Each structure stands twice: as structure tokens, then as C-alpha cells.
Amino acid sequence: MTLRNPGTIAALDNRNSVLLANDQVDELKEKFLKRFIFFCSFSITTVSLANFKQLIKF
């Protein structure tokens, strides 16, 4: 029993670090998605503004 305890603790530690890594991955995905959506909307706004300026010229 005493031999198994350190292994069990190590296994639990590994599992916890994997769970932590998954949380960090989710966090990164969320940040990336927010930036991506912001970038897309910014690009669309810029393009539409440029088109609008061209329309005003005519």
C-alpha cells in the first residue's frame, strides 16, 4: 500500500495538470476567437467606409 501511494498521488497530479492545460487551451481559444471576430468586423467596417467614401465622391 505504501508503494502505491506515491504513484497514485503522481497520477492525480498529472491529471490535474492536464485539466489545467485544457482550461488554458479553452482560454486561448476564447481570446483568439474574440480577436478574430474583432479583426473581421474591423476589416468589414474599413472596407465599407472606403466604399462609402467612393460613393460620396460621385
MARNU-99392 format. One record per residue: residue number from 1; residue in one letter; x, y, z of N, C-alpha, C, O in turn. Coordinates in Angstrom, 1 decimal. Layout:
NUM|A|X|Y|Z|X|Y|Z|X|Y|Z|X|Y|Z
...
This chain:
1|M|0.8|-1.2|0.0|0.0|0.0|0.0|0.9|1.3|0.0|0.6|2.2|-0.7
2|T|1.9|1.2|0.8|2.8|2.4|0.9|3.5|2.7|-0.5|3.8|3.8|-0.8
3|L|3.7|1.6|-1.2|4.4|1.7|-2.5|3.4|2.3|-3.5|3.9|3.1|-4.4
4|R|2.1|2.1|-3.4|1.2|2.6|-4.4|0.8|4.0|-4.2|0.5|4.7|-5.1
5|N|0.9|4.5|-3.0|0.5|5.9|-2.7|1.2|6.9|-3.5|0.6|7.8|-4.1
6|P|2.6|6.9|-3.5|3.2|8.0|-4.3|2.8|7.9|-5.8|2.7|9.0|-6.4
7|G|2.6|6.7|-6.3|2.2|6.6|-7.7|0.8|7.2|-7.9|0.5|7.9|-8.9
8|T|-0.1|6.9|-7.0|-1.5|7.5|-7.1|-1.4|9.0|-7.0|-2.1|9.7|-7.8
9|I|-0.6|9.5|-6.1|-0.5|11.0|-6.0|0.0|11.6|-7.3|-0.4|12.6|-7.7
10|A|1.1|10.9|-7.9|1.6|11.4|-9.1|0.6|11.4|-10.2|0.5|12.3|-11.0
11|A|-0.2|10.3|-10.3|-1.2|10.2|-11.3|-2.2|11.3|-11.1|-2.7|11.9|-12.1
12|L|-2.6|11.6|-9.9|-3.6|12.7|-9.7|-3.0|14.0|-10.1|-3.7|14.9|-10.7
13|D|-1.7|14.2|-9.8|-1.0|15.5|-10.2|-1.0|15.6|-11.7|-1.3|16.7|-12.2
14|N|-0.7|14.5|-12.4|-0.7|14.6|-13.8|-2.1|14.9|-14.4|-2.2|15.7|-15.3
15|R|-3.1|14.3|-13.8|-4.5|14.6|-14.2|-4.8|16.0|-14.0|-5.5|16.7|-14.9
16|N|-4.5|16.5|-12.9|-4.8|17.9|-12.6|-4.0|18.9|-13.5|-4.6|19.9|-14.0
17|S|-2.8|18.6|-13.9|-2.1|19.4|-14.8|-2.7|19.4|-16.2|-2.7|20.3|-16.9
18|V|-3.2|18.2|-16.6|-3.9|18.0|-17.9|-5.1|18.9|-17.9|-5.4|19.6|-18.9
19|L|-5.9|18.8|-16.8|-7.1|19.6|-16.7|-6.8|21.1|-16.8|-7.5|21.9|-17.4
20|L|-5.7|21.5|-16.1|-5.3|22.9|-16.1|-4.9|23.3|-17.5|-5.3|24.4|-18.0
21|A|-4.2|22.4|-18.2|-3.8|22.7|-19.6|-5.1|22.9|-20.5|-5.1|23.8|-21.3
22|N|-6.1|22.0|-20.3|-7.3|22.2|-21.0|-8.0|23.5|-20.8|-8.5|24.1|-21.7
23|D|-8.0|23.9|-19.5|-8.6|25.3|-19.2|-7.8|26.4|-19.9|-8.4|27.3|-20.5
24|Q|-6.5|26.3|-20.0|-5.7|27.3|-20.6|-5.9|27.3|-22.1|-6.0|28.3|-22.7
25|V|-6.1|26.1|-22.7|-6.4|26.0|-24.1|-7.7|26.7|-24.4|-7.9|27.4|-25.4
26|D|-8.7|26.4|-23.6|-10.1|27.0|-23.8|-9.9|28.5|-23.7|-10.6|29.2|-24.5
27|E|-9.1|29.0|-22.7|-9.0|30.4|-22.6|-8.3|31.0|-23.8|-8.7|32.1|-24.3
28|L|-7.3|30.4|-24.3|-6.6|30.8|-25.5|-7.5|30.8|-26.7|-7.5|31.8|-27.5
29|K|-8.4|29.8|-26.9|-9.3|29.7|-28.0|-10.3|30.9|-27.9|-10.6|31.5|-28.9
30|E|-10.7|31.2|-26.7|-11.7|32.3|-26.5|-11.1|33.6|-26.9|-11.7|34.4|-27.6
31|K|-9.8|33.8|-26.4|-9.1|35.1|-26.7|-8.9|35.2|-28.2|-9.1|36.3|-28.8
32|F|-8.5|34.1|-28.9|-8.3|34.1|-30.3|-9.6|34.4|-31.1|-9.6|35.2|-32.0
33|L|-10.7|33.8|-30.6|-12.0|34.0|-31.3|-12.4|35.4|-31.2|-12.8|36.0|-32.1
34|K|-12.2|36.0|-30.0|-12.6|37.4|-29.8|-11.8|38.3|-30.7|-12.3|39.2|-31.3
35|R|-10.5|38.1|-30.7|-9.6|38.9|-31.6|-10.0|38.7|-33.1|-10.0|39.7|-33.8
36|F|-10.2|37.5|-33.4|-10.6|37.2|-34.8|-11.8|37.9|-35.2|-11.9|38.5|-36.3
37|I|-12.9|37.8|-34.4|-14.2|38.4|-34.7|-14.0|40.0|-34.7|-14.5|40.6|-35.6
38|F|-13.2|40.5|-33.8|-12.9|41.9|-33.8|-12.2|42.3|-35.1|-12.6|43.3|-35.7
39|F|-11.2|41.5|-35.5|-10.5|41.9|-36.7|-11.4|41.8|-37.9|-11.3|42.7|-38.8
40|C|-12.2|40.8|-38.0|-13.2|40.7|-39.1|-14.1|41.9|-39.2|-14.3|42.4|-40.3
41|S|-14.7|42.2|-38.1|-15.6|43.3|-38.1|-14.9|44.6|-38.4|-15.5|45.5|-39.1
42|F|-13.7|44.8|-37.9|-12.9|46.0|-38.2|-12.6|46.0|-39.7|-12.7|47.1|-40.3
43|S|-12.2|44.9|-40.3|-11.9|44.9|-41.7|-13.2|45.2|-42.6|-13.1|46.0|-43.5
44|I|-14.3|44.6|-42.2|-15.5|44.9|-42.9|-15.9|46.4|-42.8|-16.3|47.0|-43.8
45|T|-15.8|46.9|-41.6|-16.1|48.4|-41.4|-15.2|49.2|-42.2|-15.7|50.2|-42.9
46|T|-13.9|48.9|-42.3|-12.9|49.7|-43.1|-13.3|49.7|-44.5|-13.3|50.7|-45.2
47|V|-13.6|48.5|-45.0|-13.9|48.3|-46.4|-15.2|49.1|-46.8|-15.3|49.7|-47.8
48|S|-16.2|48.9|-45.9|-17.5|49.6|-46.2|-17.3|51.1|-46.1|-18.0|51.9|-46.9
49|L|-16.5|51.6|-45.2|-16.2|53.1|-45.1|-15.5|53.5|-46.4|-15.8|54.6|-47.0
50|A|-14.6|52.7|-46.9|-13.9|53.1|-48.2|-14.9|53.1|-49.3|-14.8|54.1|-50.1
51|N|-15.8|52.2|-49.4|-16.8|52.2|-50.4|-17.7|53.4|-50.3|-18.1|54.0|-51.3
52|F|-18.1|53.7|-49.1|-19.0|54.8|-48.8|-18.3|56.1|-49.3|-19.0|57.0|-49.8
53|K|-17.0|56.3|-49.0|-16.3|57.5|-49.4|-16.3|57.6|-50.9|-16.5|58.7|-51.5
54|Q|-16.2|56.4|-51.6|-16.2|56.4|-53.1|-17.6|56.8|-53.6|-17.7|57.6|-54.6
55|L|-18.6|56.4|-52.9|-20.0|56.7|-53.3|-20.2|58.2|-53.2|-20.9|58.9|-54.0
56|I|-19.7|58.8|-52.1|-19.9|60.2|-51.8|-19.2|61.1|-52.9|-19.7|62.1|-53.4
57|K|-18.0|60.6|-53.4|-17.3|61.3|-54.5|-18.2|61.5|-55.8|-18.1|62.5|-56.4
58|F|-19.0|60.5|-56.1|-19.8|60.5|-57.3|-21.0|61.4|-57.1|-21.8|61.5|-58.1
